Amino acid sequence: MPTSESYLILATIMFGCGVFGVLFRKNLILVMMSIELMLNAVNLVFVSATQTLGNVDGQVMVFFVITVAACEAAVGLAMVIALYRKYGTIDTDFLRVLRG
């Protein structure tokens, strides 16, 4: 059975991939997927802590993180669809042009 250190290493790699995706991707859908990857890495840490400590506090936190992730996905997707309908693109560089 894997140790908690191996779970933490995997979560760190997952979180790093998510940060990389948020910083360097140009497509909003891929940025949202990267945010989901980071949230899943946090969930893995919570579950690993639950296994190590022997209580259910981490599993309760996972429930709340999953709820937040579902809300983020729904609201984010609605915003992406609205942007695409109005401007015809979901490129993050285009959004920077709109800001300034």
ChimeraX attribute file (.defattr): number of C-alpha atoms within 10 A of each C-alpha:
attribute: neighborCount
match mode: 1-to-1
recipient: residues
	/A:1	3
	/A:2	6
	/A:3	10
	/A:4	16
	/A:5	11
	/A:6	11
	/A:7	17
	/A:8	18
	/A:9	12
	/A:10	15
	/A:11	22
	/A:12	17
	/A:13	14
	/A:14	20
	/A:15	21
	/A:16	16
	/A:17	17
	/A:18	23
	/A:19	17
	/A:20	13
	/A:21	20
	/A:22	19
	/A:23	11
	/A:24	11
	/A:25	17
	/A:26	15
	/A:27	15
	/A:28	19
	/A:29	16
	/A:30	15
	/A:31	20
	/A:32	20
	/A:33	15
	/A:34	23
	/A:35	21
	/A:36	19
	/A:37	20
	/A:38	23
	/A:39	21
	/A:40	20
	/A:41	23
	/A:42	20
	/A:43	21
	/A:44	21
	/A:45	22
	/A:46	21
	/A:47	21
	/A:48	21
	/A:49	19
	/A:50	17
	/A:51	15
	/A:52	11
	/A:53	11
	/A:54	10
	/A:55	10
	/A:56	14
	/A:57	13
	/A:58	20
	/A:59	18
	/A:60	12
	/A:61	15
	/A:62	20
	/A:63	12
	/A:64	13
	/A:65	17
	/A:66	15
	/A:67	12
	/A:68	13
	/A:69	16
	/A:70	13
	/A:71	12
	/A:72	15
	/A:73	17
	/A:74	11
	/A:75	12
	/A:76	15
	/A:77	15
	/A:78	12
	/A:79	14
	/A:80	17
	/A:81	14
	/A:82	13
	/A:83	15
	/A:84	13
	/A:85	11
	/A:86	9
	/A:87	10
	/A:88	10
	/A:89	16
	/A:90	19
	/A:91	16
	/A:92	15
	/A:93	12
	/A:94	12
	/A:95	14
	/A:96	9
	/A:97	8
	/A:98	8
	/A:99	6
	/A:100	5
